[in-house]
Amino acid sequence: MMPAMVVPTGLRRRLLFIVSRERVDLYDALREALSEEPDCEVILDRRSGERRSGGAPDGRERRARPRRERFPVDTEIRECGWAVVKVNTWPEAEPRGARPGG
């Protein structure tokens, strides 16, 4: 049995499902299946390959190493068509008039 995920006080756990743009069928199915789950969101992967262009004009790479390392999520999306990410968020702030005495 797996231990329960501990979320620090005041934080709310959400699950973000990221689906490849090539898997619109899966995106639609997940959105329907999770539509009643308030802590789940399904999105299409908006990225489109590497953002930066090639290297310097002489063909060399301008940076010694990539600025950002690829996360395992990238591999999951490419290989499986989807990935899920746990996100901790702060609870929504209440409007000032909603608090007693506020």
C-alpha positions in Angstrom: 0.0 0.0 0.0 1.4 3.4 -1.0 1.6 6.2 1.7 -0.7 9.1 1.3 0.7 12.2 -0.4 1.4 14.8 2.2 0.5 18.3 1.0 1.8 21.2 3.2 -0.9 23.1 5.0 -2.5 25.8 2.9 -1.6 24.1 -0.4 -4.0 22.4 -2.7 -3.0 19.4 -4.9 -4.0 19.4 -8.5 -3.3 16.9 -11.3 -2.5 18.3 -14.7 -2.8 15.9 -17.6 -0.8 17.0 -20.6 -1.8 15.3 -23.9 0.1 15.3 -27.2 -1.5 17.3 -29.9 -1.3 14.1 -32.0 -3.7 12.4 -29.6 -6.8 14.5 -29.7 -8.9 11.3 -29.2 -7.2 10.7 -25.9 -7.6 14.4 -24.9 -11.3 14.3 -25.6 -11.7 11.0 -23.6 -9.8 12.3 -20.6 -11.7 15.6 -20.6 -15.0 13.7 -20.5 -13.8 11.1 -17.9 -12.4 13.8 -15.6 -15.0 16.5 -16.1 -16.4 16.1 -12.6 -13.0 16.1 -10.9 -12.4 19.6 -9.6 -8.7 19.0 -9.0 -7.9 17.6 -12.5 -7.2 19.6 -15.6 -6.6 18.2 -19.1 -4.6 20.3 -21.6 -3.1 19.8 -25.0 0.7 20.1 -25.2 1.2 23.6 -26.8 4.9 23.3 -27.4 6.2 22.7 -31.0 9.7 21.4 -31.0 12.8 23.4 -30.0 12.2 27.2 -29.8 15.7 28.4 -30.5 17.2 28.2 -33.9 20.5 26.5 -34.6 23.9 27.5 -33.4 26.2 30.4 -34.4 26.6 31.3 -38.1 29.7 29.1 -38.3 27.7 26.0 -37.2 29.0 25.9 -33.6 26.6 25.7 -30.7 26.4 29.0 -28.9 25.9 27.6 -25.5 28.2 25.1 -23.7 25.1 23.2 -22.7 21.3 23.5 -23.0 19.7 26.2 -20.8 17.0 23.9 -19.7 17.3 20.2 -19.2 14.5 18.1 -20.7 12.1 16.7 -18.0 10.9 13.2 -17.9 7.4 14.6 -18.8 8.7 15.4 -22.3 9.7 11.8 -22.8 6.4 10.5 -21.5 4.4 12.8 -23.9 6.6 11.7 -26.8 6.5 8.0 -26.0 3.0 7.5 -24.5 1.1 10.5 -25.9 0.4 11.9 -22.4 1.8 12.7 -19.0 0.4 13.7 -15.6 2.0 16.3 -13.4 1.2 16.9 -9.7 0.9 20.6 -9.0 0.6 22.2 -5.6 -1.2 25.5 -5.6 -2.3 28.0 -3.1 -6.0 28.1 -2.4 -8.0 30.7 -4.2 -8.2 34.0 -2.2 -11.6 34.8 -0.8 -13.1 38.1 -1.9 -12.7 40.7 0.9 -16.5 41.0 1.4 -16.8 37.2 1.9 -15.0 37.1 5.3 -16.9 37.7 8.5 -16.1 41.2 9.8 -14.3 42.1 6.4 
